[in-house]
């Protein structure tokens, strides 16, 4: 596999073939990849909501700037942040570390105390902004994994988060939507599939010091 060729192949799909569906094994790969995404402090303040209900997908189109991909796609991925990053959330993380790695508490406690103290003094808006940044990391990761697995995707910021939160009852789950990504397989008549990529040259977009 040539990863560069895969990345050249991918594009923001404008029209999906609504008759094609992502196999369960491929969807499992995306779930695992999301869970393995790097996040700040390893706290994973994000959750992936996977929509496959076609009626629900259709109802979301009007809240997605009428982008039809949301209805056509095999699945719609909604990247969410946890709304309660509190003392209990942080302590649960460190219990997980201890369980999985069997790390002594005397080793964990200094870092745990630092995070508890740091988050205690942060404004809610700062914590939300920090969590939102992690969702962008996750989307970038899944875009690459989708390309590797020959899955088409369309990353979206153009949607109404409040409407999504209401329709999906995300507030009841302690979640808030941040990003949307329909996934599936491109329609044969999506003219955007053959467009040449418009990018800076590598020399223009990178700098070695």
C-alpha positions in Angstrom: 0.0 0.0 0.0 1.2 3.5 -0.9 -0.2 5.9 1.7 0.4 8.9 -0.6 -1.6 7.3 -3.4 -4.4 6.6 -1.0 -4.4 10.2 0.2 -4.4 11.4 -3.4 -7.4 9.2 -4.0 -9.5 10.6 -1.2 -11.6 13.7 -1.6 -14.5 15.4 0.2 -17.2 13.2 -1.4 -20.1 15.3 -2.7 -22.4 12.4 -3.8 -22.6 8.9 -2.3 -24.1 5.8 -3.8 -27.0 5.3 -1.4 -27.2 1.6 -2.4 -23.8 0.7 -1.1 -23.1 0.1 2.6 -20.0 -0.2 4.6 -19.4 -3.8 5.8 -19.4 -4.5 9.6 -15.7 -5.4 9.6 -14.8 -2.1 8.0 -16.9 -0.2 10.5 -15.2 -2.0 13.3 -11.8 -0.8 12.0 -13.1 2.8 12.1 -14.3 2.3 15.7 -11.0 0.9 16.8 -9.1 3.7 14.9 -11.2 6.4 16.6 -10.6 4.8 20.0 -6.8 4.7 19.3 -6.7 8.4 18.3 -4.1 10.4 20.2 -5.7 12.9 22.7 -4.2 15.4 25.1 -3.2 13.7 28.4 -4.8 10.5 27.0 -8.1 11.7 28.5 -10.3 11.0 25.4 -12.9 13.7 26.0 -14.6 12.7 22.8 -17.2 10.2 21.7 -18.2 8.9 18.2 -21.9 8.7 17.5 -22.6 6.4 14.5 -25.9 6.9 12.6 -27.2 4.2 10.3 -30.9 4.9 10.6 -31.9 6.3 7.1 -35.0 8.1 8.4 -32.8 9.9 11.0 -30.2 10.7 8.4 -32.8 12.2 6.1 -34.1 14.4 9.0 -30.6 15.8 9.6 -30.2 17.1 6.0 -32.0 20.4 6.7 -29.7 21.0 9.7 -26.7 20.2 7.6 -27.0 23.2 5.1 -29.1 20.8 2.9 -26.0 18.7 2.1 -27.5 15.6 0.6 -24.5 13.4 1.5 -25.9 13.1 5.0 -28.9 11.2 3.7 -27.0 9.3 0.9 -24.1 8.0 3.0 -23.9 4.5 4.3 -23.3 5.9 7.8 -23.0 9.4 9.4 -20.3 9.9 12.0 -20.9 12.6 14.5 -17.8 13.7 16.5 -18.9 14.8 20.0 -17.2 16.1 23.1 -18.0 15.0 26.7 -19.7 17.9 28.5 -18.6 16.8 32.0 -14.9 16.8 32.3 -14.8 16.9 36.0 -13.0 15.4 39.0 -14.8 12.1 38.6 -14.0 11.9 34.9 -10.2 12.4 35.6 -10.2 10.0 38.5 -11.9 7.4 36.3 -9.1 7.8 33.8 -6.4 7.1 36.3 -8.3 4.1 37.6 -8.2 2.8 34.1 -4.4 3.4 33.9 -3.9 1.5 37.1 -6.0 -1.4 36.0 -4.4 -1.8 32.5 -0.8 -1.0 33.4 -0.8 -1.9 37.1 1.0 1.4 37.7 1.6 2.1 41.4 -0.5 5.0 42.8 2.6 6.7 44.1 3.7 7.0 40.5 0.3 8.1 39.2 -0.7 10.5 42.0 1.6 13.5 41.1 0.2 13.7 37.6 -3.3 13.0 38.7 -3.1 15.8 41.3 -1.7 18.1 38.7 -4.6 17.5 36.3 -7.2 17.7 39.0 -5.8 21.0 40.1 -5.4 22.3 36.6 -9.0 21.4 35.4 -10.5 22.7 38.7 -9.4 26.2 37.9 -10.2 26.2 34.1 -13.3 28.0 32.9 -15.9 25.7 31.3 -15.3 27.4 27.9 -11.6 26.6 28.0 -12.3 23.0 28.8 -14.8 22.8 25.9 -12.4 24.4 23.5 -9.7 22.0 24.5 -12.0 19.0 24.0 -13.1 20.4 20.6 -9.5 20.3 19.5 -9.3 16.6 20.3 -12.3 16.0 18.0 -10.4 17.5 15.1 -7.5 15.1 15.8 -10.0 12.2 15.7 -11.5 13.3 12.4 -8.1 13.8 10.8 -7.2 10.3 11.9 -10.4 8.7 10.6 -10.0 10.5 7.2 -6.7 8.8 6.7 -8.0 5.4 7.9 -11.0 5.7 5.6 -8.6 6.4 2.6 -6.6 3.3 3.5 -9.7 1.2 3.7 -11.1 2.6 0.4 -14.0 4.3 2.2 -15.2 7.7 1.0 -15.8 10.5 3.4 -16.9 14.1 3.6 -15.7 16.1 6.6 -18.3 18.8 7.6 -18.3 21.8 9.9 -21.4 23.1 8.1 -24.2 21.9 10.3 -26.4 23.2 13.2 -24.9 21.6 16.4 -27.9 22.6 18.5 -30.4 20.9 16.2 -28.2 17.8 16.0 -27.9 17.7 19.8 -31.7 18.0 20.1 -32.5 15.3 17.5 -30.0 12.8 18.7 -30.7 13.6 22.4 -27.0 14.2 23.0 -27.5 16.4 26.0 -29.1 13.5 27.8 -26.0 11.5 27.1 -23.6 14.3 28.3 -22.4 15.0 24.8 -22.2 17.9 22.4 -21.8 17.6 18.7 -18.7 19.2 17.1 -18.1 17.7 13.6 -20.0 15.5 11.1 -18.6 13.1 8.6 -20.8 11.1 6.2 -19.0 7.9 5.0 -19.7 5.4 2.3 -18.9 4.9 -1.3 -18.8 7.6 -4.0 -21.5 7.7 -6.7 -20.2 7.0 -10.2 -21.5 10.3 -11.4 -19.9 12.5 -8.7 -17.9 14.8 -10.9 -15.8 16.0 -8.0 -14.1 12.6 -7.8 -12.0 13.3 -10.9 -11.0 16.9 -10.0 -7.3 17.4 -9.6 -6.3 18.3 -6.1 -5.4 22.0 -5.5 -2.6 22.2 -3.1 0.5 24.2 -2.4 3.7 22.5 -3.4 5.4 20.5 -0.7 8.1 23.1 -0.6 5.5 25.8 0.1 3.6 24.0 2.8 6.6 22.7 4.8 9.7 24.2 6.4 12.8 22.5 7.6 15.0 24.3 10.1 
